[in-house]
Amino acid sequence: MDIEVKSKYRLFRRQSGIYFCEDRQTGRQLSLRTTDQDEAIRLLSAHNEARENPAINLQIAKAYMVSADPELAKRTWRYVADQIIKTRHGPNAQRWQRAIKEKPIAKLLDLPVIQTRADDFLAALNHGTVSTNVYLRRLHNFALGYGWLLAPVIPPKFWPPVVHQPKRAITRTEHEKIIAREGNAERRAFYELLWELGGSQSDVACLTSEDIDWKRKTISYFRKKTGHPRQKYQDQCDNARLLRCTCLCRFRRSFLRTIILG
């Protein structure tokens, strides 16, 4: 049975009893997944209205969604960020708290999720860093996954790629210049330890006396980021310098934790 409608799509029913709509121009057919004629006509009208009045159709969709979820119109990106942080723990949660304080992302926090346009995200990405790209993408995907967005703000294939800047270690000459300029003895000792141990700032700041085997002249600790063990023998570096730095950090570790961990 065919029901002709003077519009882009026409309605017809197959022998199975299921109604389909067909694009009059391309011939593409789409199942309406119903055998009820009245429901099929309503769905056909929705398809035609969506084609003829996309702006009005979007407002209708918003009205339906707000009726189903009264908080939809009020939900902001700050709420989304708060929900993400609740699912994170320890350093991961701390990284999220720092990320949302970045200016490009902070400007979006009070913007209603449902009113967000691609221009809003693009402006943030253009003025942000690699971190902005990474965390804004995660923020967007979290909201999309929970159904708080009607559609992707930026389609996945149009997101700018994450491009990291080239990284390198400092040279011994650069290290010696840093040491020479540093007037604070504790900071200078900390920089010496970073150079000698090759550890991250957090790893070295969190060293304790238990990590040091004074008899074997060995420093052992677990990497904060990976959990992998790391061991450093004193005879592999300048013994006098490393022992002096280790002693200083051993007795003044709280100061260094304040520097690195806040």
C-alpha positions as CSV (number, residue, x, y, z in Angstrom):
1,M,0.0,0.0,0.0
2,D,1.4,3.4,-1.0
3,I,0.4,6.7,0.6
4,E,1.6,9.5,-1.5
5,V,2.7,12.7,0.2
6,K,3.9,15.8,-1.7
7,S,7.2,16.1,0.1
8,K,10.7,14.7,0.0
9,Y,9.8,11.4,1.5
10,R,7.0,9.0,0.6
11,L,5.5,6.2,2.7
12,F,5.0,2.6,1.7
13,R,4.5,-0.8,3.3
14,R,6.3,-4.0,2.4
15,Q,4.7,-7.4,2.4
16,S,6.1,-8.0,5.9
17,G,3.7,-5.3,7.1
18,I,6.5,-2.9,8.1
19,Y,6.3,0.7,6.9
20,F,9.2,2.4,5.1
21,C,9.9,5.9,4.0
22,E,11.7,6.5,0.6
23,D,13.6,9.5,-0.5
24,R,12.0,10.6,-3.8
25,Q,15.3,12.0,-5.1
26,T,17.8,9.3,-4.2
27,G,15.5,6.3,-3.8
28,R,17.1,5.6,-0.4
29,Q,14.7,3.6,1.9
30,L,14.6,3.7,5.6
31,S,12.6,1.4,7.9
32,L,10.2,3.1,10.3
33,R,10.1,-0.1,12.4
34,T,6.4,-0.1,12.8
35,T,3.3,-1.9,11.4
36,D,0.9,0.8,12.7
37,Q,-0.3,3.1,9.9
38,D,-1.0,6.1,12.2
39,E,2.4,5.9,13.8
40,A,4.1,5.5,10.4
41,I,2.4,8.7,9.2
42,R,3.6,10.6,12.2
43,L,7.1,9.4,11.7
44,L,6.9,10.3,8.0
45,S,5.8,13.8,8.9
46,A,8.7,14.1,11.4
47,H,11.2,13.2,8.6
48,N,9.7,15.7,6.2
49,E,9.6,18.5,8.8
50,A,13.1,17.8,9.7
51,R,14.1,18.3,6.1
52,E,12.1,21.4,5.5
53,N,12.5,23.2,8.8
54,P,15.7,22.0,10.5
55,A,15.8,24.9,13.0
56,I,12.3,24.4,14.1
57,N,12.8,20.6,14.3
58,L,15.8,21.2,16.6
59,Q,13.6,23.3,18.9
60,I,11.0,20.6,18.9
61,A,13.6,18.0,19.8
62,K,14.8,20.1,22.7
63,A,11.3,20.6,24.0
64,Y,10.8,16.8,24.0
65,M,14.1,16.2,25.7
66,V,13.5,18.9,28.4
67,S,10.1,17.3,29.1
68,A,11.9,13.9,29.6
69,D,14.8,15.5,31.5
70,P,13.9,18.7,33.3
71,E,17.6,19.4,34.2
72,L,18.7,19.3,30.5
73,A,18.2,23.0,30.0
74,K,20.1,23.9,33.2
75,R,23.0,21.4,33.0
76,T,26.3,23.2,32.4
77,W,29.7,22.0,31.6
78,R,30.7,22.6,35.2
79,Y,28.2,20.0,36.2
80,V,29.7,17.6,33.6
81,A,33.2,18.3,35.0
82,D,32.1,17.7,38.5
83,Q,30.6,14.4,37.6
84,I,33.8,13.3,35.9
85,I,35.9,14.3,38.9
86,K,33.7,12.2,41.2
87,T,34.7,9.2,39.2
88,R,38.4,9.9,39.5
89,H,40.7,9.4,42.4
90,G,44.1,10.6,43.7
91,P,46.4,12.3,41.1
92,N,43.9,11.7,38.3
93,A,41.3,13.7,40.1
94,Q,43.9,16.4,40.8
95,R,44.8,16.6,37.1
96,W,41.2,17.1,36.2
97,Q,40.8,19.9,38.8
98,R,43.8,21.7,37.3
99,A,42.6,21.1,33.7
100,I,39.2,22.8,34.2
101,K,41.0,25.9,35.7
102,E,42.7,26.6,32.3
103,K,41.2,29.7,30.8
104,P,39.9,28.1,27.5
105,I,38.0,25.5,29.4
106,A,37.0,27.7,32.4
107,K,35.2,30.0,30.0
108,L,32.9,27.1,29.0
109,L,32.0,25.8,32.4
110,D,28.9,28.0,32.9
111,L,27.6,27.5,29.4
112,P,24.6,25.2,29.2
113,V,25.5,21.9,27.5
114,I,22.5,21.9,25.3
115,Q,23.3,25.4,24.0
116,T,26.9,24.7,23.1
117,R,27.9,25.3,19.5
118,A,30.9,24.1,17.5
119,D,32.2,27.7,17.5
120,D,32.4,27.6,21.3
121,F,34.7,24.6,21.3
122,L,36.7,25.8,18.4
123,A,37.5,29.1,20.1
124,A,38.7,27.2,23.2
125,L,40.8,24.8,21.1
126,N,42.4,27.7,19.1
127,H,43.4,29.5,22.3
128,G,44.3,26.4,24.3
129,T,47.1,23.9,24.5
130,V,47.5,20.2,23.9
131,S,46.0,19.7,27.4
132,T,42.9,21.7,26.4
133,N,42.4,19.5,23.4
134,V,42.7,16.3,25.5
135,Y,40.5,17.3,28.4
136,L,37.8,19.1,26.3
137,R,37.5,16.0,24.1
138,R,37.0,13.8,27.2
139,L,34.5,16.3,28.7
140,H,32.6,16.3,25.4
141,N,32.5,12.5,25.1
142,F,31.4,12.1,28.7
143,A,28.4,14.3,28.2
144,L,27.6,12.6,24.9
145,G,27.8,9.2,26.4
146,Y,25.3,10.1,29.2
147,G,22.9,11.6,26.7
148,W,23.3,15.2,27.8
149,L,24.1,16.3,24.3
150,L,21.6,16.0,21.4
151,A,24.5,15.4,19.0
152,P,28.3,15.7,18.9
153,V,29.3,19.4,19.2
154,I,32.2,18.5,16.9
155,P,32.1,15.2,14.9
156,P,35.0,12.9,15.8
157,K,36.8,13.2,12.5
158,F,36.8,17.0,12.7
159,W,38.5,17.3,16.1
160,P,42.0,18.8,15.7
161,P,44.6,16.1,16.2
162,V,46.6,16.1,19.4
163,V,50.1,17.1,18.5
164,H,52.8,17.1,21.2
165,Q,55.8,19.4,21.0
166,P,59.2,17.7,20.7
167,K,60.7,16.8,24.0
168,R,64.3,16.5,25.1
169,A,66.4,16.2,28.2
170,I,68.5,19.1,29.4
171,T,72.3,18.9,28.8
172,R,74.9,18.9,31.5
173,T,75.8,22.4,30.6
174,E,72.2,23.6,31.1
175,H,72.0,21.7,34.4
176,E,75.1,23.3,35.7
177,K,73.8,26.8,34.8
178,I,70.6,26.1,36.7
179,I,72.6,24.9,39.7
180,A,74.8,28.0,39.6
181,R,71.9,30.4,39.5
182,E,69.9,28.7,42.3
183,G,70.5,30.5,45.6
184,N,68.2,28.3,47.7
185,A,70.1,25.3,49.1
186,E,67.1,23.0,49.3
187,R,66.0,23.7,45.7
188,R,69.6,23.3,44.5
189,A,69.8,19.9,46.3
190,F,66.5,18.9,44.7
191,Y,67.7,19.8,41.2
192,E,70.9,17.8,41.9
193,L,68.8,14.7,42.9
194,L,66.7,15.0,39.7
195,W,69.8,15.0,37.6
196,E,71.6,12.2,39.4
197,L,68.6,9.9,39.9
198,G,66.8,10.6,36.6
199,G,63.5,10.5,38.5
200,S,60.4,12.6,38.0
201,Q,59.7,15.6,40.3
202,S,57.1,13.7,42.2
203,D,59.2,10.6,42.6
204,V,62.2,12.6,44.0
205,A,60.0,14.8,46.2
206,C,58.4,11.8,47.8
207,L,61.7,10.0,48.7
208,T,61.9,8.9,52.3
209,S,64.7,7.6,54.5
210,E,63.3,4.1,54.0
211,D,64.1,4.3,50.3
212,I,67.8,4.6,51.1
213,D,70.1,1.7,51.9
214,W,73.1,3.4,53.4
215,K,75.2,0.3,53.8
216,R,74.8,-0.8,50.2
217,K,74.7,2.9,49.0
218,T,71.5,2.3,47.0
219,I,68.4,4.3,46.5
220,S,65.2,2.3,45.6
221,Y,61.7,3.6,45.0
222,F,58.6,2.9,43.0
223,R,57.6,5.2,40.1
224,K,54.4,7.2,41.0
225,K,53.1,7.1,37.5
226,T,53.7,3.5,36.6
227,G,54.3,1.7,39.9
228,H,57.5,0.1,38.5
229,P,60.5,-0.2,40.8
230,R,63.6,1.9,40.1
231,Q,67.0,1.4,41.7
232,K,70.1,3.7,41.6
233,Y,73.5,2.7,42.9
234,Q,75.7,5.4,44.4
235,D,78.8,4.2,42.6
236,Q,77.1,5.1,39.3
237,C,77.4,8.8,40.0
238,D,79.2,11.5,42.0
239,N,79.1,9.9,45.5
240,A,79.9,13.0,47.5
241,R,77.3,15.1,45.7
242,L,74.6,12.5,45.8
243,L,75.1,11.7,49.5
244,R,75.0,15.4,50.3
245,C,71.8,15.9,48.4
246,T,70.2,12.8,49.8
247,C,70.9,13.8,53.3
248,L,69.6,17.3,52.7
249,C,66.4,16.0,51.2
250,R,66.1,13.4,53.9
251,F,65.8,16.0,56.6
252,R,63.9,18.6,54.6
253,R,61.6,16.5,52.5
254,S,58.4,18.4,53.7
255,F,59.7,21.6,52.0
256,L,60.2,19.8,48.7
257,R,56.8,18.2,48.9
258,T,55.4,21.7,49.2
259,I,57.3,22.8,46.1
260,I,56.2,19.9,43.9
261,L,52.9,18.7,45.3
262,G,51.4,22.0,46.5
